[in-house]
Amino acid sequence: MRICFLLKVKKDRLDEYKQRHANVWPEMLDALRNTGWHNYSLFLQSDGLLVGYLETDNFEKACEGMKNHPINARWQSEMSSFFEALDGAAPDDRIIPLQEVFHLD
């Protein structure tokens, strides 16, 4: 299953957001892989629009696995200040998959 989602990074934090993702903690990378997040990519537009893409066998299970992983709580806590409109939620709680309407293959 392919998942695509949108979030909004604060414009004044774009450079730091990119820098943080150039050096993602190895434990976080392992946690993502081990909980079923594959081919995971983030794309960032200059206005702060963030497009996330991943592939997984079971999105709900992959999200639940990360939600219960201790490293994720640390990462979400450090990253939440980068995003607009979270209303006190963690960034991963605001991942709402977009509806796929076309796929070439």
C-alpha positions as CSV (number, residue, x, y, z in Angstrom):
1,M,0.0,0.0,0.0
2,R,1.2,3.5,-0.9
3,I,0.6,6.4,1.5
4,C,0.9,10.1,0.8
5,F,0.2,12.8,3.3
6,L,0.7,16.6,3.8
7,L,1.9,18.7,6.7
8,K,3.0,22.3,6.9
9,V,6.4,23.3,8.2
10,K,6.8,26.8,9.5
11,K,8.6,29.0,6.9
12,D,11.0,30.4,9.4
13,R,12.1,26.8,10.4
14,L,12.6,25.3,6.9
15,D,16.4,25.3,6.9
16,E,16.6,23.7,10.4
17,Y,14.0,21.2,9.4
18,K,16.0,20.1,6.4
19,Q,19.2,20.0,8.5
20,R,17.5,17.8,11.1
21,H,16.5,15.3,8.4
22,A,20.0,15.2,7.0
23,N,21.0,13.6,10.3
24,V,18.0,11.5,11.4
25,W,19.0,9.4,14.5
26,P,20.0,5.8,13.5
27,E,17.6,4.5,16.2
28,M,14.7,6.4,14.5
29,L,15.6,5.0,11.1
30,D,15.7,1.4,12.5
31,A,12.3,2.0,14.3
32,L,10.7,3.1,11.1
33,R,12.0,0.1,9.1
34,N,11.2,-2.4,11.9
35,T,7.6,-1.1,12.2
36,G,6.8,-1.4,8.5
37,W,7.7,2.0,7.0
38,H,9.3,1.4,3.6
39,N,10.5,3.6,0.8
40,Y,9.7,6.6,3.1
41,S,10.4,10.0,1.6
42,L,9.7,13.6,2.6
43,F,9.5,16.4,0.0
44,L,9.5,20.1,1.1
45,Q,8.3,23.1,-0.8
46,S,9.7,26.6,-0.2
47,D,6.3,27.7,1.3
48,G,6.6,24.9,3.9
49,L,4.3,22.4,2.3
50,L,5.6,19.0,3.3
51,V,4.7,15.9,1.2
52,G,5.3,12.5,2.8
53,Y,5.3,9.2,0.9
54,L,5.7,5.7,2.2
55,E,4.9,2.1,1.3
56,T,3.7,-0.4,3.9
57,D,1.8,-3.6,4.1
58,N,-0.5,-2.2,6.8
59,F,-0.6,1.6,7.5
60,E,-2.5,1.4,10.8
61,K,-0.2,-1.3,12.1
62,A,2.9,0.7,11.0
63,C,1.6,3.9,12.7
64,E,0.7,2.0,15.9
65,G,4.1,0.4,16.0
66,M,5.8,3.8,15.8
67,K,3.4,5.3,18.3
68,N,4.4,2.7,20.8
69,H,8.2,2.9,20.1
70,P,10.1,5.0,22.7
71,I,12.4,6.7,20.2
72,N,9.4,8.1,18.4
73,A,8.1,10.0,21.4
74,R,11.5,11.7,21.7
75,W,11.6,12.5,17.9
76,Q,8.0,13.8,17.9
77,S,8.6,16.0,20.9
78,E,11.7,17.6,19.3
79,M,10.0,18.0,15.9
80,S,6.5,19.3,16.8
81,S,7.7,22.9,17.1
82,F,8.5,22.9,13.4
83,F,4.9,22.4,12.2
84,E,1.9,24.7,11.8
85,A,-1.6,23.8,13.0
86,L,-0.9,20.8,15.2
87,D,-3.2,22.1,18.0
88,G,-1.1,20.3,20.6
89,A,-0.9,17.0,18.8
90,A,2.3,15.2,17.7
91,P,3.1,15.5,14.0
92,D,2.5,11.9,13.4
93,D,-1.0,12.2,14.8
94,R,-1.7,14.6,11.9
95,I,-0.8,12.2,9.2
96,I,-4.0,11.8,7.2
97,P,-3.5,9.8,4.0
98,L,-4.5,11.4,0.7
99,Q,-6.8,9.4,-1.6
100,E,-4.9,7.9,-4.5
101,V,-6.7,8.6,-7.7
102,F,-4.2,7.3,-10.2
103,H,-1.1,5.1,-10.3
104,L,0.7,4.3,-13.6
105,D,1.5,0.7,-12.8
